[in-house]
């Protein structure tokens, strides 16, 4: 078994690391950062777009530090063990295909969700639409197209998906990790179906390439186009 394939079969983690990092996401991030700390940012900056962007950066730092100190450092593992590494050049054409697949299914899910009236607006998105400048567009692209794909692919695919992959197999790992990824976007209900579909695509890119970088690229392109569509709507 090669080192590239070994991540699909085994790892050094236990339930403790998995539960600890899920708790970090769904307790500390969900309730402390997304509510208490973001409220503090809003009072400080008096702008929901800037406060939402700063909240996203805070979440990124929190989850990556948590992953490092809970799952990597104690086991003497590196970032390559959660997929932060190169991938074969032949997979570039697949990246284009995965982007197209993600767009087709996501657009379909978004319109079906909108038709059912099951929507909760994102305050950061609303604020961006009300204050469209080159500066805010660039911040939106950096936040959604670079920062979010970077930490989310490492955390949700590099760790969560890999942990599940070694224990329940590929299919259930894709489904469960995508559900977790979708729930992490609560309470913006209208994006949760799209998040689930995205999670499936991103997990498959990791499964196929052994690297989270292709998922970062697909994720980044998708989010960047979403930002541009938002400011044009």
NORNORBEL-V300061 format. One record per backbone hydrogen bond with DSSP energy under -1.0 kcal/mol. NH is the residue of the N-H (numbers start at 1). CO is the residue of the C=O. E is the energy in kcal/mol with one decimal. If there is no record, write none. Layout:
nh=<NH NH>
co=<CO CO>
e=<E E>
//
This chain:
nh=<6 8 9 10 18 19 20 21 22 23 24 25 26 27 28 29 30 31 32 33 34 36 37 38 39 40 41 42 43 44 45 46 51 52 53 54 55 56 57 58 59 60 61 62 63 64 65 66 67 68 69 70 71 72 73 76 77 81 82 83 84 85 91 92 95 96 97 98 99 100 101 102 103 104 105 106 107 108 109 110 111 112 113 114 115 116 118 119 126 127 128 129 130 137 138 139 140 141 142 143 144 145 146 147 148 150 151 152 153 154 155 156 158 160 161 162 163 164 165 166 167 168 173 174 175 176 177 178 179 180 181 182 183 184 185 186 188 189 191 195 196 197 198 199 200 201 202 203 204 205 206 207 208 209 210 212 216 217 218 219 220 221 222 223 224 225 226 227 228 229 230 231 232>
co=<2 5 6 6 14 15 16 17 18 19 20 21 22 23 23 24 25 27 28 28 29 31 32 33 35 36 37 38 39 40 41 42 47 48 49 50 51 52 53 54 55 56 57 58 59 60 61 62 63 64 65 66 67 67 68 73 72 78 79 80 79 83 88 89 91 92 93 94 95 96 97 98 99 100 101 102 103 104 105 106 107 108 109 110 111 112 113 117 122 123 124 125 126 133 134 135 136 137 138 139 140 141 142 142 143 146 147 148 149 150 151 152 153 155 156 157 159 160 161 162 164 164 169 170 171 172 173 174 175 176 177 178 179 180 182 183 185 187 188 191 192 193 194 195 196 197 198 199 200 201 202 203 204 205 206 83 212 213 214 215 216 217 218 219 220 221 222 223 224 225 226 227 228>
e=<-1.5 -1.6 -1.8 -2.1 -1.3 -3.0 -2.4 -2.1 -2.0 -2.4 -1.9 -1.8 -3.3 -1.8 -1.5 -2.6 -1.6 -2.0 -1.3 -2.1 -2.6 -1.3 -3.1 -1.9 -2.0 -1.7 -2.4 -2.5 -2.0 -2.0 -3.3 -2.4 -2.4 -2.1 -2.1 -2.5 -2.2 -2.1 -1.9 -2.2 -2.5 -2.3 -2.4 -2.4 -2.8 -2.2 -2.4 -2.5 -2.6 -2.2 -2.8 -2.3 -1.9 -1.6 -3.3 -1.5 -2.7 -1.3 -1.3 -1.6 -2.0 -1.8 -1.8 -1.8 -1.7 -1.5 -1.7 -3.1 -2.1 -1.9 -2.6 -2.5 -2.2 -2.4 -2.3 -2.4 -2.6 -1.7 -2.4 -2.8 -2.3 -2.1 -2.4 -2.4 -2.2 -1.5 -1.7 -1.4 -2.3 -2.4 -2.1 -2.2 -1.4 -2.4 -2.2 -2.3 -2.5 -2.4 -2.7 -2.8 -2.9 -2.5 -1.1 -2.8 -2.5 -1.9 -2.2 -2.5 -1.8 -1.3 -2.7 -2.6 -2.7 -2.4 -1.7 -1.3 -3.3 -2.2 -3.0 -1.8 -1.4 -3.1 -1.8 -2.5 -2.1 -3.1 -2.3 -1.7 -2.0 -2.4 -2.2 -2.2 -2.7 -1.6 -1.6 -1.7 -1.6 -2.3 -1.6 -2.6 -2.1 -2.2 -2.7 -2.6 -2.0 -2.2 -3.1 -2.4 -2.1 -2.0 -1.8 -2.7 -2.7 -2.2 -2.7 -2.8 -2.0 -2.2 -2.7 -2.9 -2.8 -2.6 -2.4 -2.6 -2.4 -2.3 -2.0 -2.2 -2.2 -2.5 -2.0 -2.1 -1.1>
//
